[in-house]
Amino acid sequence: MTDSILRARLGVISPDDGINDDEFWAYLPAGVNLLFTRYRTQQRADPISSAMVDSYADLDLLRSAAETLRMTRPGAVVFGCNSCSFVRGVGYDLRLIEQIEAGVGAPATTITTAEVAALHHLGVQRVAVGGPYPQELTDRLGRFLADSGFSVTSVLGLGLESEWQIGNARPEVWADLARRVNRSEAEAIILACSGIRTSPILADLEAELGKPVISAPAAAIWHALRLAAIEPHVPNRGVLFAQPPAQP
């Protein structure tokens, strides 16, 4: 964060295996701080699967984690686990938000909720979906988006089984995934998972593909900023963070 007057604090609730906190910081305007809290489950060491991430979607665990942020008075909070908020289908993300807001006393979102909000914000109807997870789990995000009213053109999972693998993958891995899942009819591409690192390549990738690429960390911070009434404008971070054109 650059030297400036503090305008907002954003809370991030993360599973304990997240290793790329700096990726979230890359999307912050000046004067915004991040406050992280982590939590764990008994399935924490299991390979990534629907059952493993489902354990992190427990409502009581989320509320307890949110309560650890209450004293810091964040302007908004994001649940920093994409798969945990889509694994139980449409509507469960809203139940997660309800528990987080009750625990922390501030507006909240999930990454999946943020992705849906970003698609609506951009006027997108047809979307391609890529994720680092096993295909079965990635397909659940495709179904979530389809059940949310979007046309899903393609879904591709890379089959990675740990956040350590995901977090240590170079940004070019996710750029290649976007190229592979892209379809001419898709109006945008979603790159799932909070652990991916896309900030260095996002703007160039959008220019190459000629369409928005909504990465999970970018969507998370973008939506949390909006909830905190902070304009999400950051140079070279893709269309969600682009400065609006000057008014004549």
C-alpha positions as CSV (number, residue, x, y, z in Angstrom):
1,M,0.0,0.0,0.0
2,T,1.4,3.4,-0.9
3,D,1.6,6.2,1.6
4,S,-1.8,7.9,1.8
5,I,-4.7,8.5,4.0
6,L,-6.3,5.2,4.9
7,R,-9.7,5.1,3.2
8,A,-10.8,1.6,3.9
9,R,-10.0,-1.8,5.4
10,L,-11.1,-4.9,3.7
11,G,-11.3,-8.3,5.5
12,V,-10.4,-11.5,3.8
13,I,-11.4,-14.9,5.2
14,S,-9.1,-17.6,3.8
15,P,-8.7,-21.3,4.2
16,D,-5.4,-22.0,5.8
17,D,-3.7,-23.4,2.7
18,G,-3.8,-20.0,0.8
19,I,-0.2,-18.8,0.0
20,N,-0.7,-15.9,-2.4
21,D,-1.9,-13.0,-0.2
22,D,0.2,-10.6,-2.3
23,E,-2.1,-11.3,-5.3
24,F,-5.0,-9.7,-3.5
25,W,-2.9,-6.7,-2.6
26,A,-2.0,-6.2,-6.3
27,Y,-5.6,-5.0,-7.0
28,L,-5.8,-2.4,-4.3
29,P,-6.1,1.4,-4.9
30,A,-4.1,3.7,-2.7
31,G,-5.3,4.0,0.8
32,V,-6.9,0.6,1.2
33,N,-5.6,-2.1,3.6
34,L,-6.2,-5.8,3.8
35,L,-6.8,-7.8,7.0
36,F,-6.6,-11.6,6.6
37,T,-7.9,-14.3,8.9
38,R,-7.5,-18.0,8.3
39,Y,-9.3,-21.1,9.5
40,R,-8.8,-24.9,9.1
41,T,-10.8,-28.1,8.9
42,Q,-9.9,-31.8,9.6
43,Q,-9.8,-32.3,5.8
44,R,-7.1,-29.6,5.3
45,A,-4.4,-32.1,4.1
46,D,-6.7,-34.0,1.7
47,P,-6.3,-33.6,-2.1
48,I,-8.6,-31.0,-3.5
49,S,-12.0,-32.4,-4.3
50,S,-15.6,-31.5,-3.9
51,A,-15.7,-33.2,-0.5
52,M,-12.5,-31.5,0.7
53,V,-13.6,-28.0,-0.2
54,D,-17.1,-28.7,1.1
55,S,-15.6,-29.0,4.6
56,Y,-14.5,-25.4,4.4
57,A,-18.0,-24.3,3.5
58,D,-19.3,-25.0,7.0
59,L,-21.5,-22.1,8.1
60,D,-20.4,-22.2,11.8
61,L,-16.7,-22.2,10.8
62,L,-17.3,-19.2,8.6
63,R,-19.1,-17.3,11.2
64,S,-16.4,-18.0,13.8
65,A,-13.7,-16.9,11.4
66,A,-15.7,-13.7,10.6
67,E,-15.9,-12.9,14.3
68,T,-12.1,-12.7,14.5
69,L,-12.3,-9.6,12.2
70,R,-15.1,-7.8,14.0
71,M,-12.7,-5.7,16.2
72,T,-10.9,-4.4,13.2
73,R,-14.1,-2.8,11.7
74,P,-13.5,-3.6,8.1
75,G,-15.6,-1.7,5.5
76,A,-16.3,-5.0,3.7
77,V,-15.3,-8.7,3.9
78,V,-14.7,-11.3,1.2
79,F,-14.7,-15.0,1.7
80,G,-11.5,-15.9,-0.2
81,C,-12.3,-19.4,-1.4
82,N,-13.9,-19.7,-4.8
83,S,-14.7,-23.4,-4.7
84,C,-16.1,-23.3,-1.2
85,S,-18.8,-20.9,-2.3
86,F,-19.9,-22.7,-5.4
87,V,-19.5,-26.4,-4.3
88,R,-23.1,-26.6,-2.8
89,G,-24.8,-24.8,-5.7
90,V,-26.7,-21.6,-6.3
91,G,-27.9,-19.8,-3.2
92,Y,-25.5,-21.3,-0.7
93,D,-23.1,-18.4,-1.4
94,L,-25.8,-16.2,0.0
95,R,-26.0,-18.3,3.2
96,L,-22.3,-18.0,3.6
97,I,-22.6,-14.2,3.2
98,E,-25.3,-14.1,5.8
99,Q,-23.2,-15.8,8.4
100,I,-20.1,-13.7,7.6
101,E,-22.1,-10.5,7.9
102,A,-23.5,-11.7,11.2
103,G,-20.1,-12.5,12.5
104,V,-18.2,-9.4,11.4
105,G,-20.9,-6.8,11.3
106,A,-20.0,-5.5,7.8
107,P,-21.1,-6.1,4.2
108,A,-19.6,-9.3,2.8
109,T,-19.3,-11.3,-0.5
110,T,-17.9,-14.5,-1.7
111,I,-15.6,-15.0,-4.8
112,T,-18.4,-16.8,-6.6
113,T,-20.9,-14.0,-5.8
114,A,-18.3,-11.5,-7.0
115,E,-17.8,-13.4,-10.3
116,V,-21.5,-13.3,-11.0
117,A,-21.7,-9.6,-10.1
118,A,-18.7,-8.9,-12.4
119,L,-20.4,-10.7,-15.3
120,H,-23.6,-8.7,-14.8
121,H,-21.5,-5.5,-14.5
122,L,-19.9,-6.2,-17.8
123,G,-23.1,-7.2,-19.5
124,V,-21.8,-10.7,-20.2
125,Q,-24.2,-13.6,-21.0
126,R,-21.9,-16.2,-22.5
127,V,-18.8,-17.3,-20.5
128,A,-16.0,-19.8,-20.6
129,V,-14.8,-21.3,-17.3
130,G,-11.3,-22.5,-16.5
131,G,-10.0,-23.6,-13.1
132,P,-7.0,-25.4,-11.6
133,Y,-9.1,-28.0,-9.9
134,P,-10.1,-31.5,-10.9
135,Q,-12.7,-31.5,-13.7
136,E,-15.6,-32.6,-11.5
137,L,-15.1,-29.7,-9.2
138,T,-14.6,-27.2,-12.0
139,D,-17.8,-28.5,-13.6
140,R,-19.6,-27.4,-10.5
141,L,-18.7,-23.8,-11.1
142,G,-20.0,-24.2,-14.7
143,R,-23.3,-25.5,-13.3
144,F,-23.5,-22.7,-10.8
145,L,-23.1,-20.1,-13.5
146,A,-25.6,-21.9,-15.8
147,D,-28.1,-22.1,-12.9
148,S,-27.5,-18.3,-12.4
149,G,-28.7,-17.6,-15.9
150,F,-25.5,-17.6,-18.0
151,S,-24.7,-19.6,-21.0
152,V,-21.5,-21.6,-20.3
153,T,-19.6,-22.3,-23.5
154,S,-16.8,-24.5,-22.1
155,V,-15.4,-25.7,-18.8
156,L,-11.8,-26.9,-18.3
157,G,-10.1,-28.1,-15.1
158,L,-6.4,-28.7,-14.9
159,G,-6.6,-31.4,-12.2
160,L,-4.3,-29.9,-9.6
161,E,-4.8,-31.3,-6.2
162,S,-3.3,-28.9,-3.7
163,E,-3.2,-25.1,-3.1
164,W,0.6,-25.5,-2.9
165,Q,0.6,-26.5,-6.6
166,I,-1.8,-23.9,-7.6
167,G,-0.2,-21.0,-5.7
168,N,3.3,-21.8,-7.0
169,A,2.2,-22.0,-10.6
170,R,3.5,-19.2,-12.8
171,P,1.0,-16.7,-14.3
172,E,1.6,-18.1,-17.7
173,V,-0.1,-21.3,-16.6
174,W,-3.4,-19.4,-16.2
175,A,-2.9,-17.5,-19.4
176,D,-2.5,-20.8,-21.2
177,L,-5.6,-22.1,-19.5
178,A,-7.6,-19.0,-20.7
179,R,-6.4,-19.6,-24.2
180,R,-7.4,-23.3,-24.1
181,V,-10.9,-22.8,-22.7
182,N,-11.7,-19.8,-24.8
183,R,-14.4,-20.1,-27.5
184,S,-15.3,-17.6,-30.1
185,E,-18.8,-17.3,-28.8
186,A,-17.7,-16.7,-25.2
187,E,-18.0,-13.0,-24.3
188,A,-15.7,-13.4,-21.2
189,I,-13.5,-16.0,-19.5
190,I,-13.6,-16.8,-15.8
191,L,-10.4,-18.1,-14.2
192,A,-11.4,-19.7,-10.9
193,C,-9.6,-20.2,-7.6
194,S,-8.3,-17.6,-5.1
195,G,-4.8,-19.1,-5.3
196,I,-4.0,-18.2,-8.9
197,R,-1.6,-15.4,-9.7
198,T,-2.9,-13.3,-12.7
199,S,-2.2,-9.7,-11.9
200,P,1.0,-9.4,-13.9
201,I,-0.6,-10.7,-17.1
202,L,-4.3,-9.9,-16.9
203,A,-4.4,-6.7,-19.0
204,D,-2.2,-8.1,-21.7
205,L,-4.2,-11.4,-21.8
206,E,-7.5,-9.5,-22.2
207,A,-5.9,-7.5,-25.1
208,E,-4.7,-10.7,-26.7
209,L,-8.1,-12.5,-26.5
210,G,-10.2,-9.4,-27.1
211,K,-12.5,-10.0,-24.1
212,P,-12.6,-9.7,-20.4
213,V,-10.8,-12.3,-18.3
214,I,-12.2,-12.3,-14.8
215,S,-9.8,-13.9,-12.4
216,A,-11.0,-15.0,-9.0
217,P,-8.6,-12.7,-6.9
218,A,-9.4,-9.7,-9.1
219,A,-13.2,-10.3,-8.8
220,A,-12.9,-10.7,-5.1
221,I,-11.2,-7.4,-4.5
222,W,-13.3,-5.6,-7.1
223,H,-16.5,-6.6,-5.4
224,A,-15.3,-5.9,-1.9
225,L,-14.1,-2.4,-2.9
226,R,-17.6,-1.7,-4.3
227,L,-19.2,-2.9,-1.1
228,A,-16.9,-0.6,0.8
229,A,-17.9,2.4,-1.5
230,I,-14.3,2.6,-2.9
231,E,-13.9,3.1,-6.7
232,P,-12.0,0.0,-8.0
233,H,-9.6,1.8,-10.4
234,V,-6.1,0.4,-10.6
235,P,-3.9,0.7,-13.7
236,N,-3.0,-2.4,-15.7
237,R,-5.2,-4.8,-13.8
238,G,-7.8,-5.6,-16.5
239,V,-11.2,-4.3,-17.5
240,L,-12.8,-4.5,-14.0
241,F,-10.3,-2.0,-12.7
242,A,-10.1,0.3,-15.8
243,Q,-10.6,4.0,-15.2
244,P,-13.9,5.1,-16.6
245,P,-13.7,7.5,-19.5
246,A,-13.6,11.2,-18.6
247,Q,-17.0,12.9,-18.9
248,P,-17.2,15.5,-21.7
